[in-house]
């Protein structure tokens, strides 16, 4: 526990590094705001090898160039296709080419839990991220005993599924499971009549997947292509025909912290590596974080990081590191402050169900959970001593670490 000036008020094993779970996102949030600025925005563009001709033909290829925007949705890409149609485009002489070079390295961290590979919170990373690199399955019950209607969004030739969900008045248990082949899924189970259920599952080979999605969107808009989608680096002499800018980094960070979005954290980490260390991968992103903490004189005893989100059990952070980052954010540039970007305890985001009493309405924090791990790091406004920074990391407790942490924060608020 620290004052916002960084003075220790209480410490117990504060320098012992343990698995932090999602409280680790505080590091990438603070580093990104300091290094990139709160008004930084990602750009995604559709580029032409040449201007659209008067005959509605684009000679050459249509490039989809990403910058790693974690917030890009298929609706945003649809707006780009609508723009092309409004400009009179009817045919691309070449094909869709996806440039995802802003992010390098494996899509999935080898140290993440393989048992969670079918979960949306363990989605891949890519320079051409789309819908957080998941596909949405929609299962709609029809009449009892009949097959349910199963579709996926966005539509593309890159995703296939087999199996059947049966409409049942007695059961409700739908499974959408990834098969060994990339982007091939098996559906099974039961859904009640008239009920629609949605499932988000990770897709892989994201640049090719995004290319297939764009090609299908073009086809639906009446725009033909001459070649199959492929991946490549956009040449410098292209013409911008549509550009999409993300929300500001301030909003991106706030969403990441509010809902504990792992994909946002991983994309941000790689963005830091690419823009500040010359390569958009995990190693260079972690290098930028370490340089930031060293420059800000943040103590990092036993620090060991392998990702940006805290998904890996192999991550190790000491409570003093998290508390010092939070205290530093209060003292530094107001634009880089974390306080207002964290959810309010007992009321918002991942803290909505926390049963705070004295601290209700007085605490903003980042929670963290993995198997055997419970953590909370943030700020509490005490009754008589102003704002205090805290970091509680509990690993391997046989009891209820969340309840213990809530009681401790309530006692802090009463000070």
Secondary structure by P-SEA (a helix, b strand, c coil): ccccccccccccccccccccccccaaaaaaaaaaaccccbbbbbbbbbccccccccccccbbbbcccccccccaaaaaaaaaaaaaaccccccccbbbbccccccccccccccccccccccccccccccccccbbbbbbbbcccccccccccccccccbbbbbbbbbcccbbbbbbbbccccccbbbbbbbcccbbbbbbbbbcaaaaaaaaaaaaaaaaacbbbcccbbbbbbcccccccbbbbcccaaaaaaaaaaaccaaaaaaaaaaaaaaccccccaaaaaaaaaaaaaaaccccccccccccccccccbbbcaaaaaaaaaaaaacccccccccccccccccccccccccccccccccbbbbbcccccbbbbbbbccccccccbbbbbccccccaaaaaaaaaaaaaac
